[in-house]
Amino acid sequence: MSLIPIIPFLVFERFQMDWDAWFHLSRIYEIVNNIKYGKIFPDISYFTFNKQGYAVNFFYPYFANYPIALLLLIIKKPILTLIIFNVIFHTVGLNIAYHVYYKLKKSLYFSFLFSILYIFGYTDFNTRLLNMGTYNQQIAYIFLPLAIIGIYQTLLGDAKKWRYELVIGIVLITLTHLLTTYLLIIYAVILFTYLVLFKRRLITKTRAITWGYSIVEIILSTLIFTIPLLQQKFANDWLKVPALNLGSSGILSNSASKVSWWQRLSDGFSFQDIIIVLFLIMIIVAATYKLFDNDTKIILIGIVVVGIMQSNLLPYYFLQRLSFIDMIQNLSRFDVFLYFLIALFISNIAQNYHNSKKKRKNNVFVFILCIYLIFCSQNFNLEKNIFTGNMTSFDISSYYATNDNIIKGLSNSNFGYFGPDAGKGYYRVNGFMDYRTSQQIKRIPNEKGGYDIDSGSYQIENQKSFAPVINFPPTYQVSSNDFIENAVYFDNQRTFGHYKQDKFRFVINDIPEKTKKIRTSITYLNGFKASNDKGEELKSYKDKDGWLVIENRDNSEITITYEKTLGHKIAIVISIVTWLVISLSILVSSVKNKYRKKS
């Protein structure tokens, strides 16, 4: 079932990329080269993102991309690698969804139904996992049933029984997509508030002990990511991420107007999301045959709450001024909860109907297969241009994913601002504003009361650029900036061509005589060290704009290296040991349960 929808892409070995695809491809490619040259645990970026020590791995988890990178390193075919992992992720997601529902309801057939509804019913999950849009968010989606049900059961249900699901789900999601973890925190806070206000009798010593164990296990398991994140967060004046939310006209407010309830209904009836049509049908069936039980009522309340959170009933125009709200970016982020709850509702009502009418299970199986086939017919409709050939020259140069195009783009991973040349090359120029300091991103008030971004843009001949656009003529005047060019400043004088990267070293050469201060193109992080050609360490520090600055003493060449902090190294050891202990505990628990059943 995971393979069938992907067969056309597997046969033709091509697909259409999303806007963010190059961002995620570069992160995978960075891991590939780290492993290739002997660095097992990546830190900064050496081979991508302008090869300038970009901090993406400290703020955006790379762990879910690690197995993809391993396969790419072996077979060296990006398209085949991504398609194989598309099938793997779908298979893992189906099994997780099946496991969670079966543990809840003990029904083989309806666990099967829920897994199909959850994985194939959410169109965006399927299309964006393939075209690498919000790639890590989609990977995190497959782990969500563990976390959503785990959190609910730990707070309001059988805490001890669901402890491992809770821990595994949250750990996997935290090490995959931090924003999804943040949404889970919001969800947990809402449930905990309800617990304190209305279900205080459930707060027992036994449950509190389970909470304590779970929290400790989650914290220790994720230290490998959270420790370096916190260290680097406090090492510089990082711009609040996501950095695209820089204007005063809120992105969240704009999204709220687009994610109305009526829009969801119209999407359903236009067969963009068939699962919404099924949801409406099941409400009618449930009302007609009186199939609402306590579980379905709770689920329905959850759907209403998510609907309110995605609508203008909440004043996001004001709320988005708070950074912890603004970081959500857009309200479609809550879709992961909505589709989970809808799939859960449909499965519950279908099971209640089957039990009340004593229908044959063969009918249920046929119904599930029909639903699956309908989902397959809709999930990849956005990719049809790849097979019809109806692609613009813009799409071909920017979004057309073939092995050759991806390899070309990754050989020169240029990440800058969305300038006039964006989208004309074999790679997208994005990622400019994320993980930069506030001083490096200049905001200029505009006439509309918002802000424009001053990218420090200037023109440079393509052939003279540090990262020339692959399919542009050599003399073409490309729009560039200091980020893209890795410009070096010698005593405040900007220069080009003095910077190079050699595996895990950054080198600044041909330094003019009597140069006292060198401002690098590297954003300051804890761990950077500079030395001269004799191996002597030079004084380096963070300047007022957050750059790494080096004090020079008559050196013609300086080498910059990065070494993980002591805290980062200790965190790696602690997390790995914790993973092993948890895995062993689950194994022992599983063996004990099987022994009890036999006896």
ChimeraX attribute file (.defattr): number of C-alpha atoms within 10 A of each C-alpha:
attribute: neighborCount
match mode: 1-to-1
recipient: residues
	/A:1	15
	/A:2	19
	/A:3	15
	/A:4	11
	/A:5	19
	/A:6	17
	/A:7	13
	/A:8	13
	/A:9	18
	/A:10	17
	/A:11	9
	/A:12	13
	/A:13	17
	/A:14	19
	/A:15	23
	/A:16	25
	/A:17	23
	/A:18	21
	/A:19	18
	/A:20	19
	/A:21	23
	/A:22	27
	/A:23	23
	/A:24	17
	/A:25	21
	/A:26	23
	/A:27	23
	/A:28	25
	/A:29	25
	/A:30	26
	/A:31	30
	/A:32	26
	/A:33	20
	/A:34	22
	/A:35	17
	/A:36	12
	/A:37	10
	/A:38	10
	/A:39	13
	/A:40	13
	/A:41	15
	/A:42	20
	/A:43	22
	/A:44	22
	/A:45	22
	/A:46	23
	/A:47	26
	/A:48	25
	/A:49	27
	/A:50	22
	/A:51	27
	/A:52	24
	/A:53	26
	/A:54	23
	/A:55	21
	/A:56	20
	/A:57	20
	/A:58	21
	/A:59	19
	/A:60	19
	/A:61	21
	/A:62	23
	/A:63	22
	/A:64	17
	/A:65	22
	/A:66	20
	/A:67	14
	/A:68	19
	/A:69	24
	/A:70	18
	/A:71	18
	/A:72	20
	/A:73	19
	/A:74	10
	/A:75	10
	/A:76	15
	/A:77	17
	/A:78	26
	/A:79	21
	/A:80	21
	/A:81	18
	/A:82	22
	/A:83	22
	/A:84	16
	/A:85	18
	/A:86	21
	/A:87	19
	/A:88	14
	/A:89	21
	/A:90	21
	/A:91	17
	/A:92	17
	/A:93	25
	/A:94	24
	/A:95	17
	/A:96	20
	/A:97	26
	/A:98	24
	/A:99	19
	/A:100	22
	/A:101	24
	/A:102	17
	/A:103	12
	/A:104	11
	/A:105	12
	/A:106	12
	/A:107	14
	/A:108	12
	/A:109	17
	/A:110	26
	/A:111	26
	/A:112	21
	/A:113	29
	/A:114	28
	/A:115	25
	/A:116	25
	/A:117	27
	/A:118	26
	/A:119	27
	/A:120	27
	/A:121	28
	/A:122	24
	/A:123	22
	/A:124	19
	/A:125	24
	/A:126	21
	/A:127	21
	/A:128	22
	/A:129	25
	/A:130	25
	/A:131	25
	/A:132	25
	/A:133	21
	/A:134	19
	/A:135	23
	/A:136	25
	/A:137	22
	/A:138	24
	/A:139	23
	/A:140	25
	/A:141	22
	/A:142	25
	/A:143	23
	/A:144	26
	/A:145	26
	/A:146	25
	/A:147	26
	/A:148	21
	/A:149	19
	/A:150	26
	/A:151	27
	/A:152	18
	/A:153	18
	/A:154	21
	/A:155	22
	/A:156	18
	/A:157	15
	/A:158	13
	/A:159	22
	/A:160	15
	/A:161	14
	/A:162	21
	/A:163	21
	/A:164	20
	/A:165	23
	/A:166	25
	/A:167	23
	/A:168	22
	/A:169	25
	/A:170	27
	/A:171	21
	/A:172	23
	/A:173	29
	/A:174	24
	/A:175	23
	/A:176	25
	/A:177	24
	/A:178	19
	/A:179	20
	/A:180	23
	/A:181	22
	/A:182	16
	/A:183	16
	/A:184	20
	/A:185	14
	/A:186	12
	/A:187	15
	/A:188	17
	/A:189	12
	/A:190	11
	/A:191	16
	/A:192	18
	/A:193	12
	/A:194	14
	/A:195	16
	/A:196	12
	/A:197	9
	/A:198	10
	/A:199	13
	/A:200	13
	/A:201	8
	/A:202	15
	/A:203	13
	/A:204	10
	/A:205	9
	/A:206	12
	/A:207	17
	/A:208	15
	/A:209	13
	/A:210	19
	/A:211	18
	/A:212	12
	/A:213	12
	/A:214	19
	/A:215	14
	/A:216	13
	/A:217	20
	/A:218	22
	/A:219	15
	/A:220	20
	/A:221	29
	/A:222	23
	/A:223	23
	/A:224	24
	/A:225	23
	/A:226	21
	/A:227	19
	/A:228	24
	/A:229	20
	/A:230	13
	/A:231	16
	/A:232	19
	/A:233	17
	/A:234	12
	/A:235	14
	/A:236	21
	/A:237	18
	/A:238	19
	/A:239	18
	/A:240	18
	/A:241	19
	/A:242	16
	/A:243	20
	/A:244	15
	/A:245	20
	/A:246	20
	/A:247	17
	/A:248	14
	/A:249	16
	/A:250	21
	/A:251	21
	/A:252	26
	/A:253	22
	/A:254	15
	/A:255	18
	/A:256	22
	/A:257	14
	/A:258	17
	/A:259	18
	/A:260	17
	/A:261	14
	/A:262	10
	/A:263	12
	/A:264	17
	/A:265	16
	/A:266	15
	/A:267	15
	/A:268	18
	/A:269	13
	/A:270	11
	/A:271	15
	/A:272	20
	/A:273	21
	/A:274	21
	/A:275	24
	/A:276	23
	/A:277	18
	/A:278	18
	/A:279	19
	/A:280	15
	/A:281	13
	/A:282	21
	/A:283	16
	/A:284	12
	/A:285	16
	/A:286	20
	/A:287	11
	/A:288	9
	/A:289	12
	/A:290	13
	/A:291	19
	/A:292	19
	/A:293	12
	/A:294	9
	/A:295	12
	/A:296	20
	/A:297	12
	/A:298	13
	/A:299	18
	/A:300	18
	/A:301	12
	/A:302	16
	/A:303	19
	/A:304	12
	/A:305	12
	/A:306	18
	/A:307	20
	/A:308	14
	/A:309	16
	/A:310	26
	/A:311	19
	/A:312	18
	/A:313	11
	/A:314	13
	/A:315	13
	/A:316	23
	/A:317	17
	/A:318	12
	/A:319	15
	/A:320	21
	/A:321	16
	/A:322	10
	/A:323	13
	/A:324	12
	/A:325	14
	/A:326	22
	/A:327	20
	/A:328	21
	/A:329	20
	/A:330	19
	/A:331	21
	/A:332	16
	/A:333	15
	/A:334	16
	/A:335	17
	/A:336	23
	/A:337	22
	/A:338	20
	/A:339	20
	/A:340	24
	/A:341	23
	/A:342	25
	/A:343	25
	/A:344	27
	/A:345	24
	/A:346	25
	/A:347	25
	/A:348	26
	/A:349	23
	/A:350	20
	/A:351	20
	/A:352	19
	/A:353	19
	/A:354	16
	/A:355	11
	/A:356	12
	/A:357	10
	/A:358	9
	/A:359	11
	/A:360	10
	/A:361	12
	/A:362	10
	/A:363	10
	/A:364	18
	/A:365	15
	/A:366	11
	/A:367	12
	/A:368	19
	/A:369	14
	/A:370	12
	/A:371	19
	/A:372	18
	/A:373	14
	/A:374	16
	/A:375	24
	/A:376	20
	/A:377	10
	/A:378	19
	/A:379	22
	/A:380	18
	/A:381	12
	/A:382	13
	/A:383	16
	/A:384	13
	/A:385	14
	/A:386	17
	/A:387	14
	/A:388	8
	/A:389	9
	/A:390	10
	/A:391	16
	/A:392	11
	/A:393	11
	/A:394	13
	/A:395	17
	/A:396	20
	/A:397	18
	/A:398	24
	/A:399	27
	/A:400	22
	/A:401	24
	/A:402	20
	/A:403	15
	/A:404	12
	/A:405	17
	/A:406	20
	/A:407	16
	/A:408	15
	/A:409	20
	/A:410	19
	/A:411	14
	/A:412	21
	/A:413	26
	/A:414	28
	/A:415	24
	/A:416	24
	/A:417	24
	/A:418	16
	/A:419	15
	/A:420	10
	/A:421	16
	/A:422	19
	/A:423	19
	/A:424	19
	/A:425	20
	/A:426	29
	/A:427	27
	/A:428	26
	/A:429	26
	/A:430	20
	/A:431	20
	/A:432	19
	/A:433	22
	/A:434	19
	/A:435	23
	/A:436	25
	/A:437	21
	/A:438	17
	/A:439	14
	/A:440	20
	/A:441	19
	/A:442	14
	/A:443	16
	/A:444	12
	/A:445	13
	/A:446	11
	/A:447	8
	/A:448	8
	/A:449	10
	/A:450	14
	/A:451	16
	/A:452	14
	/A:453	16
	/A:454	12
	/A:455	20
	/A:456	13
	/A:457	16
	/A:458	11
	/A:459	12
	/A:460	18
	/A:461	15
	/A:462	21
	/A:463	17
	/A:464	16
	/A:465	21
	/A:466	22
	/A:467	19
	/A:468	23
	/A:469	24
	/A:470	17
	/A:471	12
	/A:472	16
	/A:473	13
	/A:474	15
	/A:475	11
	/A:476	15
	/A:477	17
	/A:478	24
	/A:479	20
	/A:480	25
	/A:481	19
	/A:482	18
	/A:483	23
	/A:484	25
	/A:485	23
	/A:486	23
	/A:487	21
	/A:488	22
	/A:489	18
	/A:490	19
	/A:491	15
	/A:492	11
	/A:493	10
	/A:494	12
	/A:495	14
	/A:496	14
	/A:497	15
	/A:498	15
	/A:499	23
	/A:500	16
	/A:501	17
	/A:502	11
	/A:503	12
	/A:504	19
	/A:505	15
	/A:506	21
	/A:507	17
	/A:508	19
	/A:509	15
	/A:510	12
	/A:511	17
	/A:512	13
	/A:513	11
	/A:514	13
	/A:515	17
	/A:516	14
	/A:517	16
	/A:518	22
	/A:519	23
	/A:520	20
	/A:521	22
	/A:522	22
	/A:523	25
	/A:524	26
	/A:525	23
	/A:526	18
	/A:527	13
	/A:528	18
	/A:529	18
	/A:530	22
	/A:531	20
	/A:532	19
	/A:533	11
	/A:534	9
	/A:535	10
	/A:536	10
	/A:537	14
	/A:538	17
	/A:539	13
	/A:540	20
	/A:541	18
	/A:542	17
	/A:543	14
	/A:544	12
	/A:545	16
	/A:546	21
	/A:547	21
	/A:548	22
	/A:549	21
	/A:550	23
	/A:551	16
	/A:552	24
	/A:553	14
	/A:554	13
	/A:555	18
	/A:556	16
	/A:557	18
	/A:558	24
	/A:559	21
	/A:560	23
	/A:561	14
	/A:562	18
	/A:563	14
	/A:564	16
	/A:565	15
	/A:566	10
	/A:567	13
	/A:568	20
	/A:569	15
	/A:570	14
	/A:571	21
	/A:572	20
	/A:573	14
	/A:574	16
	/A:575	20
	/A:576	15
	/A:577	14
	/A:578	20
	/A:579	18
	/A:580	12
	/A:581	13
	/A:582	16
	/A:583	14
	/A:584	12
	/A:585	13
	/A:586	13
	/A:587	12
	/A:588	11
	/A:589	12
	/A:590	11
	/A:591	11
	/A:592	12
	/A:593	12
	/A:594	10
	/A:595	10
	/A:596	8
	/A:597	7
	/A:598	7
	/A:599	6
